[in-house]
Amino acid sequence: MDKSITLSFRTEAAFAEATTLLAKFKGQNRSNYIEQAIREKNERTMAERIAFLSGALAAQSLASSEEQDDTLGDGLV
């Protein structure tokens, strides 16, 4: 099991109270609720990054393919 550490941040009381109530509604304690929310945010961020990199790679691949297609007509076989 990974070593546990404590993360701490400041927030407005109203946000903390709402978070506590929502955690209780979901049957979780506040710490687990916040941890789950951060994990989900991290997953979305990674998915966005992967999509961006995939699009960049596809554009590079298309450009390379078009460049190779252009050389077919230069008389070299």
N, C-alpha and C positions, 0 to 999 in steps of 0.2 A: 504494500500500500504506500502511496506517496505521502511524504511528510506534509502535514497540515500547517498552514500559516494563517495569520489573521490579516484581513484587509479591512481598512477603516476609511470612511469618508464622511464628510459633513454634508448635511442636507437640512432642509426646512422641516420643522416639526410636523406640518400637515402632510408632507410627502411620507415621512416615516410612519405616521399614524395610518395613512391610507395603505401603505405597503404592508403593515402589520395586519390590518383587517383583511386585505386580499389574501395574504398568506393563510390566515385562519380559515377563510372561506374555502381555500384549496386544500385544507387539512395539513398544512406544512407550518413549520416554524419560520420566522422571518429570515433567518440566515439561509436556510435551504431554498426558500423562495427566491431570494436575491441571487444565490449561486446559480439556480436554474435559469433565471432571467439572463444573467451574464453569459452562461454557456450558450444559450440560444442566440444571443446577440453575436457572440464570437463565431458561431457556426454560420450565421447569415453573412457576416463580414468575410469569412473565408470563402463562402460560395460566391459572393460578389467578386472577390479577387480572382478566383479561379475562372469565372465567366469572363472577366476582363482579359486575363492572360490568354484564355482560349481564343477570344476574338482577335487579339493581337497576333497570335500564332497563325490563325486562319488567314488573316490579311497578308502576313509574310509568305505563307505557303502559296496563296493565290498569286502574289506578285512574282514569286520565284517560278511558278508554273507558267505564267504569262511570258516571262522573260525567256524561258526555255522554248516555249512555242514560237516566239519570234525568231529564234535562231534556226528553226527548221527550214526557213526559206532562204538561208544565206548560202546555199549550195554545198554545204558540208554535210556529209553523210556518215 
